[in-house]
């Protein structure tokens, strides 16, 4: 990737309110576009909530009173955010990537797949489904959230928006969220597959270990150096 060598990194430890976070991200995107602020990778968690992307269908919101629901400008349909899920908002200037949105999305996918490999999890992409998926081996127990064996579960979500060639929103990786919270929606409009997490797959990695891997693999995937924001 033809990117600048330094990207700012921010990590918020307390759960971040959704609307305020999105407002801050949009302001940062405008500043990046104007050359007034560096690109940013922002790690955080949200309190339990649902978001509706630009393709969300009303019928996929099964329980509208369960958690707050926010409409958002990212691509995709309904998804869940909550504690135990690593959300990474990625604000990058695609003008240095030959304005290739498809290549950027592919890079985000590879970033997650390479990160999951550190925990002996094989993440895969599907041409007809957005996100990162893991196969559930037939005849192998140890998937507490899965009702059937031999299928596939979603472990990572992607949602991207581009404004004046500055990309924002990003990815969400399930580390150890309460997977029952997905019951209020049809996640990403996919009803015939389940969701999973590292914890659900029997991986005991905590958020700190996951963050370390995500940061290292982000630097490799995008050929950048993360610099802690002051």
C-alpha positions, -999 to 999 in steps of 0.1 A, spaced: 0 0 0 13 34 -9 5 52 23 22 78 45 47 62 69 31 75 101 -5 71 113 -18 84 146 -31 58 171 -57 64 198 -72 40 223 -102 47 244 -106 25 275 -141 35 286 -171 26 264 -176 55 240 -211 69 232 -220 63 196 -233 96 184 -204 116 200 -179 92 185 -193 95 150 -193 133 153 -157 133 164 -148 109 136 -165 131 110 -146 161 123 -113 143 121 -121 132 85 -126 169 75 -94 178 92 -75 151 74 -90 162 41 -79 198 47 -44 187 57 -49 198 93 -46 165 111 -29 131 105 -47 100 96 -60 80 126 -66 44 138 -89 46 168 -95 15 191 -126 16 213 -157 -3 226 -193 10 226 -220 3 251 -246 -22 238 -263 -8 207 -274 -15 171 -264 4 140 -282 5 107 -261 9 76 -273 24 43 -287 -9 31 -305 -18 64 -340 -33 60 -367 -25 86 -376 -62 88 -341 -71 100 -346 -51 133 -363 -79 153 -364 -62 187 -362 -24 183 -366 -18 221 -337 -40 232 -309 -15 227 -306 20 212 -306 20 174 -286 45 154 -287 51 117 -252 55 103 -237 65 69 -215 34 66 -222 7 40 -240 -25 51 -270 -34 71 -277 -39 108 -250 -48 132 -243 -49 169 -217 -31 190 -210 -37 226 -184 -46 254 -160 -74 244 -160 -63 208 -129 -44 195 -141 -16 172 -114 0 151 -123 32 133 -99 37 105 -95 72 90 -72 70 60 -65 92 30 -72 71 -1 -57 97 -24 -24 80 -17 -39 46 -26 -48 56 -62 -83 62 -50 -90 25 -50 -118 17 -26 -120 -20 -35 -83 -24 -27 -88 -6 6 -116 -29 16 -95 -59 6 -67 -46 28 -91 -43 58 -101 -79 52 -66 -92 50 -57 -72 82 -84 -91 101 -75 -125 86 -38 -121 94 -47 -111 129 -70 -140 135 -42 -164 124 -22 -155 155 -49 -172 175 -51 -203 153 -83 -191 137 -88 -193 100 -107 -163 88 -121 -162 53 -140 -139 29 -171 -147 10 -180 -132 -24 -217 -130 -15 -213 -120 22 -195 -90 37 -172 -96 67 -149 -123 80 -161 -158 84 -149 -190 102 -159 -225 93 -174 -246 120 -159 -281 116 -184 -309 114 -183 -333 143 -162 -310 164 -177 -296 196 -167 -266 215 -187 -238 198 -211 -228 226 -231 -203 205 -235 -226 175 -266 -248 171 -253 -267 141 -220 -281 130 -204 -279 96 -216 -243 89 -200 -209 91 -201 -181 116 -192 -144 113 -165 -132 136 -156 -98 120 -177 -70 104 -166 -43 80 -183 -10 72 -167 17 52 -177 52 40 -156 75 19 -159 113 19 -137 133 -5 -114 102 -7 -110 100 31 -121 66 44 -138 62 78 -158 38 99 -139 5 99 -141 -29 115 -155 -47 145 -139 -79 158 -157 -102 183 -133 -110 211 -157 -119 239 -190 -100 236 -224 -113 248 -234 -130 216 -270 -133 227 -272 -95 221 -272 -102 183 -307 -117 189 -324 -84 183 -313 -81 147 -306 -101 116 -268 -94 116 -258 -79 83 -290 -92 67 -277 -128 69 -302 -151 85 -288 -186 77 -255 -181 95 -246 -174 131 -221 -151 148 -191 -161 168 -162 -147 187 -127 -157 198 -141 -167 232 -169 -187 215 -143 -206 195 -125 -215 228 -97 -190 224 -88 -174 257 -71 -143 243 -80 -111 262 -85 -77 246 -49 -65 253 -34 -95 234 -58 -89 205 -50 -52 204 -13 -60 203 -18 -83 173 -41 -59 155 -17 -30 158 13 -51 145 -7 -65 116 -21 -31 107 14 -17 104 24 -46 82 -7 -46 60 -7 -8 53 31 -4 55 29 23 82 41 31 117 15 38 144 24 68 165 4 72 198 -17 103 197 -8 129 224 
